[in-house]
């Protein structure tokens, strides 16, 4: 009987320090002046100059200042391929470098890498990356759908998609970007009671463009036939006016390597994290660019990718969704 009572007393006492230890504050010492090199560049099969941007990371105290990115100037950058060709870059504006030769362009099946020497004498090198063949964009299309704002709130909307296929059946990973452009006409009279205020002679016609900076990647490595369907592009809510008149969507689809896919997919997971207790810890983003001195870190990626492009116009009469003539405000 005495032993049973002792057990009842001891067990609660054991749990108390456990709970207290979970609430102990941990304040690590962080060097606010810590700064590392960031590399952002790519080579593709497009007939355009190769550009690389170098800059330094900034402290959290400087984030409120939008123009506080520190460019890395006076660096020496060289690009090489596995055929023995090379080219040098010139700094065309602070932190932005462009290759000199107009004949040095990306070719499918060729491997590329870069070497960087900063003005401080630090040497960095990217991991060699082979350029995969481009995929074929077979179709761009849209569908009406219900957009769920919350559990009990839904809105009518249109969602645009695309299909693609790799005829060589060798491309396992892709990443895509989209750019929207649409026409807007101002009403002839703003004070008319009729809700259809637009006429054949609008007071003014203007155009707007929007680059969609969402990270969009797809893993096709598990597909026996590299035929990809219904890959999402953009959603257009019924409160938006994009489809009232002329609307055009242009997409670039890049065939990328497995390392490139892992890099962008990791960044996507970090950006989409909601900050809950059980969210995955971001960790270090591996960019496959290395410093010859192990004491220095680098972030970023030099990408070798082939690009395929396609565009399509859309109009409101293609869909059942009815769009508002004016934004809510």
MODANOR-V225736 format. One record per run of one state. SS is the DSSP state (H for helix, E for strand, L for the rest). FROM is the first residue (numbers start at 0). LEN is the number of residues. If there is no record, write none. Layout:
BEGIN
ss	from	len
SS	FROM	LEN
SS	FROM	LEN
END
This chain:
BEGIN
ss	from	len
L	0	1
H	1	21
L	22	14
E	36	8
L	44	6
E	50	6
L	56	3
H	59	3
L	62	7
E	69	2
L	71	4
E	75	6
L	81	4
E	85	8
L	93	2
E	95	4
L	99	11
E	110	7
L	117	5
E	122	4
L	126	2
E	128	2
L	130	5
E	135	13
L	148	5
E	153	12
L	165	7
E	172	13
L	185	19
E	204	15
L	219	7
E	226	11
L	237	9
E	246	10
L	256	1
H	257	15
L	272	16
E	288	3
L	291	6
E	297	17
L	314	1
H	315	3
L	318	11
END
